[in-house]
Amino acid sequence: MISGLCQGKLLAPLTFIGSCNRSLFEQWLAEKLIPELKSGQTVILDNATFHQSEKIRELIKS
């Protein structure tokens, strides 16, 4: 499961079978999380390898 967290509530939860990879994370970010974010909200990611791509940075900045 991956999701966002804001004020104690889950944002855009996604359950899946298997492990998360860059492709799944980018799709979830673009299709689920970003549409739910409000202007000015901050996205914090850990250092997982699949979090570190230029595409992810661009998606979050947009």
N, C-alpha and C positions, 0 to 999 in steps of 0.2 A: 504494500500500500504506500502511496505517496500522496501528500496533501500539503497545502499551505496552512498556516496557523495565524489567526489574527484575533486578538482579544479573547483568547480561550476557545475560539470556534474554528473548526476545520473549513478550509476553502478548497474547493475543487478536488475532493478526495477521489482517488483512483485505486481500485484493487486490480491486481493482475497475478497471473501464475508465472513463476520463475523469477529471475533477477532483473533489476532495472539496468538499462544501458542508455547510451547517449541518444539513440533514436527514439526510444520510448519517452525519455525525459523531455526531449525537445518537442515531441508531439503533445505531451501533456501540458507543457508550459504554454505553447502556442494556442492550443485548442480549449484548454480548461482553466488554467490559473490566470493567465494574462487578461482574458475577458472579465474576470471577477475582480481584478485589482482596481482600486480607486487612485486617482491622481495623487501623487505624493507618498504613496506607500512604498516601503523599502522591501526588497527581496534579499534574504540572507541565505547563502548556500554554504555547505561544508566543502572540504577539499576533495571530494570524490572526483576521480579522473574525468568521468563523463559530465561533470558540471563545468569543466573548464574548456569552453570552446568559444570562438568568436561569434558563432551563430547564437549561442545562448546569451551572450552579452548584448548582442543586437536586439534580440527578442525582448529582453528585460528593459532596455533603454527606450524602446518604441512606445 
